[in-house]
Amino acid sequence: MPTMREIRMAAVPAGLPQVADLTVVETPVPVPGPGEVLVRNRYFTVFAALRTLLGGVQGAPLPGLRPGDTLFGPAVGETVTGPRPGTLVRHMRGWREYALVPDAECDPIGDVLPDPIAHLAQGPTVYGALTRAAPVRPGDTVFVSGGAGAVGSMAGQLARLLGAARVVGSTGSAWKADRMTGLGYDAVVTRGAGPIAEQLAKAAPDGVDVFFDNVGGEELAAAIAAANRSARFALVGALSGQLAEHGTGTTAPAEIDSYQLILKQIAMTGYSAGGDTALRSEWDERFAQWSRAGRIEFPHVRVEGIEQAPAALRDVLTGRHFGAVVVALE
Ligand SMILES: NC(=O)c1ccc[n+]([C@@H]2O[C@H](COP(=O)([O-])OP(=O)(O)OC[C@H]3O[C@@H](n4cnc5c(N)ncnc54)[C@H](OP(=O)(O)O)[C@@H]3O)[C@@H](O)[C@H]2O)c1
């Protein structure tokens, strides 16, 4: 019987997940039942939100995990069964070499993007936030907290393409600032290098019109202080809480000046792209055009082989990588 490998949760992490909290398991390649397709995975992403899911907490957009469960997340693979074997599809059953995917959850990626791996970019979330929740207008100053991560590295580029005049990002890793500037950020503020509010006031001397928040906490408070009248805030992530060393990563307390929200008439929206398929198609088309014109890239680190995935998760959570992290199974 042919076998495959997958990554399962071994234990509930105490604090941030460690490599030993995950295990590589050899198991038979599954046989599809009615309404299922067998997919040979080629790529899957290693992403920060897994920290919360590994804590087993329910109520997040994705279900929590228990010991023995196989991890999951965005993946691209090719169908082995179904009407057209060899079709490249996107789905949510990463972290395994072969996946059984319900027909309805198999999303053929077509050939609109030059590289299948680009379908793992966090584009729809970023595009939806900056066109729907907190629309960027020509001439705006945009602040992206967590600007070097999988989401943030796309958000900084997209803000510019949508017409921002100045784009400021934040990071907690000083070495990432140069990479961010190379990606188009005009200025970078660094957690741990002094109060964020003071750094942001210098980095955005004309104030902030749009805030794309991946972090919360001190960065949210600083963005409110720097905001211009009628600023738009899209709250997409809360890494300051999600990646806190202790606890479950499910709260992100922040002390903010709510009076300023009123005085400045700031519109603050929690945003999730969810399964908005129209948004995804719109993004794919625009991403393809911008990619062909050399105006956007998908910053990512490629990790070879499923056995490297547990260490890759630890590295994502400790800030070792720039952009997205993709495990390649070719
Ligand atoms: N709403 C939605 O639909 C949606 C969809 C996808 C993702 N998200 C959320 O978007 C956010 C970003 O996701 P991502 O996958 O791009 O994550 P990410 O930014 O790649 O996460 C890893 C990075 O977080 C930073 N970090 C580590 N510890 C931190 C701390 N204590 N405080 C602040 N930052 C810390 C590090 O970057 P530095 O070295 O630069 O500090 C690290 O490289 C997450 O909150 C995620 O849950 C939301």
Ligand as a Chemical Component Dictionary entry (heavy atoms), coordinates in Angstrom:
data_LIG
# 
_chem_comp.id                   LIG 
_chem_comp.type                 NON-POLYMER 
_chem_comp.pdbx_formal_charge   0 
_chem_comp.three_letter_code    LIG 
# 
loop_
_chem_comp_atom.comp_id 
_chem_comp_atom.atom_id 
_chem_comp_atom.alt_atom_id 
_chem_comp_atom.type_symbol 
_chem_comp_atom.charge 
_chem_comp_atom.model_Cartn_x 
_chem_comp_atom.model_Cartn_y 
_chem_comp_atom.model_Cartn_z 
_chem_comp_atom.pdbx_ordinal 
LIG N1  N1  N 0  -8.260 38.775 8.595  1  
LIG C1  C1  C 0  -7.877 37.858 7.713  2  
LIG O1  O1  O 0  -8.622 37.463 6.825  3  
LIG C2  C2  C 0  -6.493 37.321 7.800  4  
LIG C3  C3  C 0  -5.985 36.461 6.824  5  
LIG C4  C4  C 0  -4.664 36.036 6.935  6  
LIG C5  C5  C 0  -3.888 36.448 8.008  7  
LIG N2  N2  N 1  -4.446 37.248 8.954  8  
LIG C6  C6  C 0  -3.663 37.744 10.077 9  
LIG O2  O2  O 0  -2.713 38.646 9.546  10 
LIG C7  C7  C 0  -1.613 38.743 10.443 11 
LIG C8  C8  C 0  -0.335 38.565 9.674  12 
LIG O3  O3  O 0  -0.293 37.243 9.207  13 
LIG P1  P1  P 0  1.025  36.688 8.540  14 
LIG O4  O4  O 0  0.753  35.298 8.149  15 
LIG O5  O5  O -1 1.519  37.662 7.538  16 
LIG O6  O6  O 0  2.007  36.703 9.765  17 
LIG P2  P2  P 0  3.522  37.134 9.752  18 
LIG O7  O7  O 0  3.614  38.626 9.790  19 
LIG O8  O8  O 0  4.258  36.435 8.660  20 
LIG O9  O9  O 0  3.934  36.581 11.173 21 
LIG C9  C9  C 0  5.233  36.309 11.529 22 
LIG C10 C10 C 0  5.930  37.605 11.876 23 
LIG O10 O10 O 0  5.331  38.189 13.026 24 
LIG C11 C11 C 0  6.251  39.080 13.611 25 
LIG N3  N3  N 0  6.216  38.930 15.062 26 
LIG C12 C12 C 0  6.756  37.968 15.804 27 
LIG N4  N4  N 0  6.463  38.172 17.116 28 
LIG C13 C13 C 0  5.723  39.298 17.185 29 
LIG C14 C14 C 0  5.130  40.029 18.239 30 
LIG N5  N5  N 0  5.229  39.625 19.508 31 
LIG N6  N6  N 0  4.446  41.139 17.941 32 
LIG C15 C15 C 0  4.310  41.528 16.658 33 
LIG N7  N7  N 0  4.868  40.873 15.602 34 
LIG C16 C16 C 0  5.555  39.773 15.877 35 
LIG C17 C17 C 0  7.614  38.728 13.030 36 
LIG O11 O11 O 0  7.890  39.737 12.073 37 
LIG P3  P3  P 0  8.935  40.914 12.392 38 
LIG O12 O12 O 0  10.265 40.234 12.502 39 
LIG O13 O13 O 0  8.794  41.792 11.231 40 
LIG O14 O14 O 0  8.459  41.532 13.670 41 
LIG C18 C18 C 0  7.350  37.437 12.296 42 
LIG O15 O15 O 0  8.185  37.290 11.153 43 
LIG C19 C19 C 0  -1.853 37.654 11.489 44 
LIG O16 O16 O 0  -2.392 38.283 12.602 45 
LIG C20 C20 C 0  -2.852 36.731 10.844 46 
LIG O17 O17 O 0  -3.613 36.019 11.773 47 
LIG C21 C21 C 0  -5.713 37.703 8.859  48 
# 
loop_
_chem_comp_bond.comp_id 
_chem_comp_bond.atom_id_1 
_chem_comp_bond.atom_id_2 
_chem_comp_bond.value_order 
_chem_comp_bond.pdbx_ordinal 
LIG N1  C1  SING 1  
LIG C1  O1  DOUB 2  
LIG C1  C2  SING 3  
LIG C2  C3  SING 4  
LIG C2  C21 DOUB 5  
LIG C3  C4  DOUB 6  
LIG C4  C5  SING 7  
LIG C5  N2  DOUB 8  
LIG N2  C6  SING 9  
LIG N2  C21 SING 10 
LIG C6  O2  SING 11 
LIG C6  C20 SING 12 
LIG O2  C7  SING 13 
LIG C7  C8  SING 14 
LIG C7  C19 SING 15 
LIG C8  O3  SING 16 
LIG O3  P1  SING 17 
LIG P1  O4  DOUB 18 
LIG P1  O5  SING 19 
LIG P1  O6  SING 20 
LIG O6  P2  SING 21 
LIG P2  O7  DOUB 22 
LIG P2  O8  SING 23 
LIG P2  O9  SING 24 
LIG O9  C9  SING 25 
LIG C9  C10 SING 26 
LIG C10 O10 SING 27 
LIG C10 C18 SING 28 
LIG O10 C11 SING 29 
LIG C11 N3  SING 30 
LIG C11 C17 SING 31 
LIG N3  C12 SING 32 
LIG N3  C16 SING 33 
LIG C12 N4  DOUB 34 
LIG N4  C13 SING 35 
LIG C13 C14 SING 36 
LIG C13 C16 DOUB 37 
LIG C14 N5  SING 38 
LIG C14 N6  DOUB 39 
LIG N6  C15 SING 40 
LIG C15 N7  DOUB 41 
LIG N7  C16 SING 42 
LIG C17 O11 SING 43 
LIG C17 C18 SING 44 
LIG O11 P3  SING 45 
LIG P3  O12 DOUB 46 
LIG P3  O13 SING 47 
LIG P3  O14 SING 48 
LIG C18 O15 SING 49 
LIG C19 O16 SING 50 
LIG C19 C20 SING 51 
LIG C20 O17 SING 52 
# 
